[in-house]
Amino acid sequence: MTTPGEEMHALVERLYPLCRSITGDGVRATLDVVGEYVPLRVHEVPTGTRVLDWTVPQEWNIRDAYVADATGRRVVDFAASSLHVLGYSVPIAATMPLSELRGHLHTLPDQPDLVPYRTSYYTPEWGFCLSQNALDALPDGPYEVRIDSTLADGHLTYAEHVVPGRVADEVIVSSHVCHPALANDNLAGIAVAVFLARALAEGTPHYTYRFVFAPGTIGAITWLARNAERIERVKHGLVLACAGDRGRLTYKRSRRGDAEIDRVLRHVLEASGRPHELVDFTPYGYDERQYCSPGFDLGVGSLSRTPYGGYPEYHTSADDVDFVSPEAMEDTLSVCREAFAVLDRNRRYVNLSPYGEPQLGRRGLYDSLGGRSDAKQAQLAMLWVLSLSDGGPSLLDVAERSGLPFDAVATAAEALRDAGLIKA
């Protein structure tokens, strides 16, 4: 029987060969695969559509690309890896000497064995990416250069999956779907999001969870522009990226710095004992910077393992399917599930019997603890909830002040609520 981590890794392996960009058939093919795991509502936004301060660009698609030497041998080949082509390259068919071609070749001199990931989304350009060692081995001479691509009016494609909750207030979970042949950035985030959605759907959560699968930057901006009427419903959010490497977990706070999602992730990571790092918001990174922009200022943080730019394989051919591990993705998924379990149960209550301590035994609350190994903890949790339930502190506040596990506090609150002693 396969583990969730192994299933997520298998999804990464399926998605890895697809050539993704911010638009085009690679995005659609990616969403088609994701749609086999969770039902999606796919949106197509036409080229030229104004989205906030941006405009949806032309759609880019590519069929083939190569650099061939005088013998016809392909020395750089898109068929071998989609990283070999500068993303959004305009079409070209020409023959030129190496001296002219060099200006269109991108390498990593400090990592000579690796192929970089490079794009030119908003400037008409063409180019190829290859290892520095491969470039150094090229002799002078004529080279056939061909990029069979199209850049034409079309659409930007993104998709949503919604897990209905008991209330209309929403939690958004966002992952980007635009990077080709990068397993950790971004496919592991997609895989964790998919399996998180499936896990949430096994029950009936309090919040409605909206999963957004969109191209980076322009996709999140497009979603925000098209969902202005829903923004006020978004109470919390999480961006998932770099979710599968073997490094320790990193949580990047929202722009607010003290949003509920920030406090929940801090609590869960600290309580779990996992190696982790908490970092403050910066306006650089993934789509948390769009959701947290001043006009929206949503409580959206970002969860990753080693963050963007923090590992040598980042944006290179070394970020392949072997770089991500089933165990790491399963651990990231577990943290998400633990965090949303806290978020979903975190309430503020009012004590309906605030004058003196209510008689718990008469209501059967002490009797319900009989024989439990954690009876003392459960009793203490009830007392803490009663003491702090004045409509101000949340259950997370109670847990942090008392030093008790959040689950014990939330369970106590539910028992007291059912006994008519507190109300939300």
N, C-alpha and C positions, 0 to 999 in steps of 0.2 A: 504494500500500500504506500503510495507516495505521500510525502509531507506537503503542507502548504508552500514551504520554501522551494521544494523541488518543482511544484506546479508553477510557481512564479518564475523560476529559472527557465522552465520550458517555454513560458510565454515570452520571456526575453529572447530566447533563441529563435522563436518564430518571427519576432518583429525585427530582429537585428539586420537581416539582409535588405529590408525595404529602404529605398532611398527617400528619406523625408526632407522637407524644407518647410518654409512658412506657408506655402500654398502647394497645391498640385495633387497628382494622383497618389503620390507616396503617403500623404497625410490620409487620404481617403482609404487606401489599402490598410493602413495602420488602424484606423477606426473600424474598418470591416472586421479585423481580427479581434479587437477589443469587444466589438458587438457580439461576438460569439460567446463571450463570458458574461456580459451584463447588457441588457437592452439599452440602446442609445437613441437619443434624439439628435440627429445630425443637422447642422445649420450651414447653409451656403450663403455667403455675403458677397455681392458682386464687386468686382474691381471698380474703383472710383468712389465707393461709398465713404462718406466722411464719418470717421469714428473719433470723437473727441478732437484732438489736435492733429490727428493722423488721417491718412487716406488708405483704404485697402489697395494694395499694389496689384500689379499684373500677376497672373498665375504662371508659375514656372514648372515645366516638365522636361524630362530628359530621357532619351532612349539609349544613347551610346556616346562614348567619348574616349579618345585615346591620343597618345603620342607614339608614332611609329618611326623607327630608324630607316635607313636606306634599304634595308633588306625586307622591310615590311613587318618586322617584329615589333610588337607593342611593348614599349619600354615603360609606359604609364597607361594603365587600363582601368576604366570605370567599371568594367565587368568584374574585376578582381575585388574592388572595394569602392563604394560610393564616396568615400573620403577623398579619392584621387582627383575629384573635380571641385573647383571652387564653386561653392553653392551659389546658385542664381547666375551662372555663367551664360552669357549670350552666345548664340551659335557662331561657329567659325569653321571654315574649311580652307586650309592654306598649307604651304610648304615654306619652311624658313630655317635659317641656320641656328645653331645652338645659341649664338651670341644674342640673337633677337628673341629667342624663346625664353631665355633665362629670366627676363623681366616679368614673365607670367608664371614662373614656377615658385612654389612656396615650400619651404623646408623648415626643419628645426635643427640648426647647427649644434645646439647643446644636447640634443637627443637624436643622434645621427641615424639610428635604426628605425625611428618612428615617423609615421605620416601625420601631419597636422590636420586639424579641422579648421577650414577657413570659409568665409562667405563674403558675398558682395551684394547684399539684398537691394540696396537703394541707389547703387551706382552701376551703370552699365559697364561690365567688365567681363573678361574671361580669364581662366587660369586653371592650373593643375597643382595638386599637392603630391609630394613624394618624399621619400626619406633623403636625408643629406647624402648618405652612402650611395643611393641609387643615382643621384644627380652627379656626384663626383665620378661615377663610373661611365658617364655618357661621353662618348668621343665627339669631337667636332664633326660637323657634317650636316646635311639637310635632314629635316624631320617633318614628317607629315603630321599636321595638327588638325584634329577634327572633334568638334563638340556638336552633337546632334540634339539640340535643345530647342524649346520654344518659350518665348516670353510674350504672352498675349493676354488680352482681357479674358477674365474668367471669374474665379471665386476664391475667397478664403473660407476654409472649412474648419469647423470646430464641432464638438459634440458634448452633450450633457447626459448624465444618468442621475435620476432622483430616487432616493430612498425615502418614502413618505414617513413622516413622524406624527406625533399626537398634536403638535402645534405647527403653525405656518412659519414660525421663526426658523431661519436656516443656518446651517453650517456649510461653508463651501470648502471643498477639497480640490485643489487645482494642481495639474501636472502638465508639463509642456510636451508637445508631440512633434517637434520640428527638427530634431537632430538625427542625422543619418549615422548608422554604424557606431553609436556610442552607447554601450550597454548600461553603464552606471548613470551617465548623464545623457539620456533621460529615460531609458527603458525600464530601469528598476523602479523608478518613481511611478511610472504608469502601472507596472505590475502590482505594486503594493496598493495603489489606489483601487485597482480592480478587485483585489481580494478583500480589501477593507469594505468596499461596497457590498460584496457578497456576504461578508460576516454581519454587517449591520442589518441586512435584509432578513437575517434569520430570526430577528425579533421585531418589536415595534418600538423604535427609539422615541425619545421625547421630541427632539428636534427633527426637522426635515433636513436631510443631508443631500446636497447638490454637488455632484462630481463634475468638474469641468476639465475636458481634455482639449487643449487649444495650443496653437503655436505660441512660442514665447514672445513676449512683449506685445506685438501687434494683435495676437489672439486674445490675450487678457484685456487689452484696451478695447477691442471690438466687443467682447462680452460685457464689459462695464458700460460701454456706450449703448448697447442694445437692451440693458436690463436696469435702466435708471429707476423704473417703478418698483423694482424688487430690492434695491440696495438697502432700504431701511429694514428689510426683513433679515438681512445678513448680520447675525449677532457674533459669529465667530468664524474663523477660517484657518486653513493650513495648506501651505504649498509643499508638495513632496518632490524632492529631487535628490540625485546622488544617494539613493536609498539602498544600494546593494554592495558597497565595498566593505572591506573588513575593518575599517577604522571605527573609532568610537562615535557615538551619536552626538550630533550637534543640533541645538535648537537656537534659532535666530528669532529674537523677540520682534513683535510688531513695532510699528513706529510709535505707538502709544507707550510701549514699554511695560505697562501694567494692565494690559487687557486680560480678560479672564483666561483666554487660551494661553497667554504667557505664564500665568500663575499655575494653571493646570499642568502644563508640560514640565515646569520646574518641579512641582510637587511629585509628579509621577516618576520623573527621572531620578530625583533624589531619593525617593522612597524605595525605588527598585534596586538601588545599589549598583546600577549599571555605570560603567565608565562613560562620562559624557562631558559636554561643554555647553555652557549657556553664553550666548553672545548678544550684544546689543544690535539694534537695527542699524543698517546702513542703506543708503539709496542706491546700492549696487548689488546685483545678484540675480535672482529669478523674479517671478511675477509678484512676489510679496510687495515689491516696490510700486507696482501698479495699484494693487488693492489698498495699499497704505498711503497712496498719494494724498496730499492735504485735502483735496476736495471730497474724497471718499473717507479717508482715515478709518478704514475698517480694521477690526481686531484680527488681523491675519498674520500669523507667524510662519516660519519655514523650518521644516524638519529634514535633516539629511544625516548622513554619516560624516565622512570627511567632506567639508564644504567645498563649493566651487573654487577651482584654482589651488586647492590645498593638497593635491596629490599629483605626482609627476605624470600620471597617465591621463590627466584631465585634458579633454579636447585633442586626443591623439588616438592613433590606431591601437594603442595598448589598452584602451578602454573597451575591451572586447568581452565576449560572453564568459571567458575564463576569469576575468577580473572581478566579476560579481559572484557572490556565493549565496546558495540557498539559505544557509544559516543566518547570514546578515540580513537578507530580505525578510526572513521570518521574524527576526528580532525587531526590525523596524515596524513590521505589521503589528507585532504584539504591543509595542509602545503606543502606536496609534489607537489600538483597541482599548488599552488601559486608559489612555487620555480621554477618549470619547466616552468611556464608561463613567469617568468622573464628571466630565462636562455635562453629560446627559442627566445626572442625578443631583447636580449642584443647585440647591434651592436656598431661598431665604424663608424662614418660617417665623410665625408669631406664636408665642406661648399663650394658650387660651386659659391657662390657670396660673397666672404669674405671681399670685400672692402666696408666698410660701411654696414649699415643694409639694407637688400633688402626690397623692397616695397611689403609688404604682401597683402595690400588691392588690389593692381592691379592684384594679382594672386587669388583673391577670398578667401584668407585664413582668413581675418578678417570677411568677410561676412558669412563664414561657422560657425562662433562662435555665430552669432546672436541668442538671445533668450536662450542660454545655461546658466544654473545656475552657471556653472563653467567656464564661458567665460574668466574671468580674469586669472584664473589659467592656462587655456589652452593657452592663449596668452603669458603668462609668460614662459610657458614650451617651446613654439616655440622659444622665444628669447634666452632662456638658451641653447637649442639645437644648434641654429645657432652660438652662442657665443663660444661654446666649441667643435664644430665639426671641428677639425683640424687633424683627423686621430688618435689622441692619446686617449683621454678619451672615455670610453664606455658610453652607456646610463645609466648604473648603477652609473657610476661616476657622470654623470650629475644630476641624481636624488639625490644622497647623498650630492653633493655640494650645490644644489639649495634648498634642503629640500622639494622638490615636490614629490608626489607619482610616483613610477616608471611607472604605467600605463599611467599617464598623460604625462610623458616625452616620452614614447614609442609611444603613439598615436600622439603626436605632430611631432615626427620624421617621422612617416609614412606619415602624411599630407605634410610635407616639402619635403619628397622624391618624393611623387606623383606629387608635383608641380615643380619638377626639381631643387630644391634649394640645396639638399644634395644628396650624394651617399655613399653607403657602400664601 
